[in-house]
Amino acid sequence: VLLVSFWLPWYSVSLGPFSVSASGLSAHGWLFIAVLDSIVLVLYVLITAFGAGDLADQGRLSKEQLLTVMTAVNLVLVVLAFLLKPSGFGWTYGGFLALAAAIVAFLPFGVPLVQEQRRR
């Protein structure tokens, strides 16, 4: 959902009888980092779901830590893009959808990791 929402209208402004909208990527070119991160996340989930391998096994991070870091990067970038709207523009459904998708993607991995860190 997050990957698709980058191309939906995030911001709009009414200019008399006309309405102009801008996607997240057209307003903030640096969101391509979140697009790449989302693509890597989707590929990682597909690779592990089909049993073709587990990239986290070879690294220093566990699978949960890797997914937490990747979803946290997306969350931070989407929150920044959401808050840094162009002047004169208002938010539309694409921005809200992206924000909700980034939060929903982060919560299952981030909350347990934070709770585990608090217990230590």
C-alpha positions in Angstrom: 0.0 0.0 0.0 2.8 2.4 0.9 4.6 1.7 -2.4 1.5 2.6 -4.4 0.7 5.7 -2.3 3.8 7.5 -3.4 2.2 8.2 -6.8 -1.2 9.2 -5.4 -2.1 12.8 -4.9 -0.7 14.0 -1.5 -1.3 17.7 -1.8 -3.8 19.8 -3.6 -4.7 23.5 -4.1 -7.8 25.0 -5.6 -7.2 27.9 -8.0 -10.6 29.2 -8.8 -12.4 26.6 -11.0 -9.2 24.6 -11.3 -7.6 22.2 -8.8 -3.9 21.2 -8.9 -2.6 18.2 -7.1 0.9 16.8 -6.5 2.0 13.3 -5.6 4.5 12.7 -2.8 7.3 12.0 -5.3 6.7 15.1 -7.4 6.6 17.3 -4.3 9.6 15.6 -2.6 12.0 14.0 -4.9 13.9 12.5 -2.0 11.0 10.1 -1.3 12.6 7.9 -4.0 14.7 6.6 -1.0 11.4 5.4 0.6 10.3 3.9 -2.7 13.6 1.9 -3.0 13.3 0.8 0.6 9.7 -0.3 0.0 10.7 -2.3 -3.1 13.5 -4.0 -1.0 11.0 -4.8 1.7 8.6 -6.4 -0.7 11.3 -8.4 -2.3 12.7 -9.5 1.1 9.2 -10.7 2.2 8.7 -12.5 -1.1 12.1 -14.2 -0.9 11.6 -15.4 2.7 7.9 -16.4 2.0 8.9 -18.7 -0.9 11.8 -20.1 1.1 14.4 -18.9 -1.4 16.7 -17.7 1.4 16.9 -15.3 4.3 19.1 -12.3 3.9 19.1 -11.6 7.6 20.9 -14.9 8.3 24.1 -13.5 6.7 24.1 -10.2 8.5 24.5 -8.9 12.1 20.9 -8.1 12.5 18.0 -10.5 13.2 15.1 -10.6 10.8 13.0 -8.5 13.2 15.7 -5.9 13.7 16.2 -5.7 9.9 12.5 -5.2 9.3 12.3 -2.7 12.1 15.1 -0.6 10.7 13.7 -0.7 7.1 10.1 0.2 8.2 11.4 2.9 10.5 13.3 4.5 7.6 10.1 4.6 5.6 8.1 5.9 8.6 10.6 8.8 9.2 10.7 9.8 5.5 6.9 9.7 5.1 6.3 11.7 8.3 8.8 14.3 7.1 7.2 14.5 3.6 3.8 14.7 5.2 4.8 17.6 7.5 6.8 19.5 4.9 3.9 20.2 2.6 4.3 22.9 -0.1 3.0 26.3 1.0 -0.5 27.0 -0.1 -1.3 23.3 -0.6 -3.6 21.1 1.6 -3.3 17.4 2.2 -5.3 14.8 0.2 -6.0 11.1 0.6 -2.6 9.9 -0.8 -0.7 11.6 2.0 -3.0 10.2 4.7 -2.9 6.7 3.1 1.0 6.8 3.0 1.2 7.9 6.6 -1.2 5.2 7.8 0.6 2.5 5.7 4.0 3.5 7.1 2.7 3.4 10.7 1.0 0.1 10.2 4.1 -1.4 8.6 6.3 -0.2 11.5 4.2 -1.1 14.5 4.4 -5.0 14.4 8.2 -4.8 14.4 9.0 -1.5 16.3 6.7 -1.9 19.3 8.1 -5.4 20.4 11.7 -4.2 19.8 11.2 -1.1 22.0 9.5 -3.2 24.7 12.4 -5.6 24.7 14.9 -2.8 25.0 13.0 -1.3 28.0 13.1 -4.7 29.8 17.0 -4.7 29.6 
